[in-house]
Amino acid sequence: MDEEALMRGRVYGADHDDPDPGPGPGRVYRELCGGPLDGLLLDVTGWGADALADGAALPTEIGRFGSGGRAHYGPRPADPRRWDWVGDSG
């Protein structure tokens, strides 16, 4: 994903009524690939190397387990700026 495409994305957790749900200047993002959050950007500003290597379990209502479920994403080995979906949990 080039910088221009990144700046057009929608940030995970942005309010649906937000008139500007895109990324903010000076922030660091990872693109979520596959699964229920495909195409969203995750703000990882301030995350340490260990946290970035671990990935994230993100609350979502649109995954396999519905409300209260989580979508798990981890860094893609060949491109750690993209995090691939690895499954859902309840």
C-alpha positions in Angstrom: 0.0 0.0 0.0 1.5 3.3 -1.0 1.3 6.4 1.2 -1.6 8.0 -0.8 -3.7 4.8 -0.6 -3.0 4.6 3.1 -4.3 8.1 3.7 -7.6 7.2 2.1 -8.3 4.3 4.4 -10.7 4.1 7.3 -9.3 3.7 10.8 -10.5 0.8 13.0 -12.5 2.1 15.9 -13.5 5.4 14.1 -17.1 6.4 14.9 -19.5 5.6 12.0 -20.7 9.2 12.1 -17.2 10.7 12.0 -17.0 13.0 9.0 -13.2 12.2 8.7 -12.6 8.5 9.7 -9.3 8.4 8.0 -5.8 8.3 9.3 -4.3 11.3 11.1 -1.0 13.0 10.5 1.9 11.8 12.7 0.3 8.5 13.4 1.5 5.0 12.5 -0.9 2.4 11.0 -1.1 -1.2 9.9 -3.4 -2.4 7.2 -5.8 -5.2 8.2 -6.0 -7.9 5.5 -8.8 -10.5 5.3 -11.4 -11.4 7.8 -14.1 -9.2 9.2 -12.0 -6.0 9.4 -10.4 -6.3 5.9 -9.2 -3.0 4.6 -9.3 -1.0 7.9 -6.3 0.6 9.3 -5.2 0.0 12.9 -3.5 2.8 14.7 -0.3 1.3 16.3 1.3 4.6 17.3 3.4 4.1 20.4 3.3 0.3 20.3 6.6 -1.4 21.2 8.4 -3.9 19.0 7.0 -6.9 21.0 3.4 -5.7 20.7 3.9 -5.2 17.0 5.4 -8.6 16.6 2.4 -10.2 18.5 -0.3 -8.6 16.5 -3.7 -7.9 18.0 -7.1 -9.4 19.0 -9.6 -6.7 18.1 -13.1 -6.5 19.4 -15.7 -6.7 16.6 -19.4 -7.5 16.3 -19.1 -8.6 12.7 -16.8 -11.6 13.2 -17.8 -15.3 13.6 -18.8 -14.8 17.3 -20.8 -11.6 16.9 -21.0 -9.2 19.8 -18.2 -9.9 22.3 -16.0 -11.6 19.7 -12.5 -10.7 18.6 -10.8 -10.8 15.2 -7.1 -11.8 15.4 -4.5 -10.3 13.2 -0.8 -10.8 12.9 2.0 -9.2 10.9 2.7 -10.5 7.4 6.3 -11.9 7.4 7.1 -10.4 4.0 5.4 -7.0 4.7 4.9 -6.2 8.4 2.9 -3.1 7.5 0.1 -5.5 6.6 -1.5 -7.7 9.2 -3.3 -10.8 8.1 -6.4 -12.2 9.7 -5.6 -15.5 11.5 -9.1 -16.2 12.9 -11.8 -15.2 15.3 -12.5 -16.0 19.0 -15.4 -15.6 21.3 
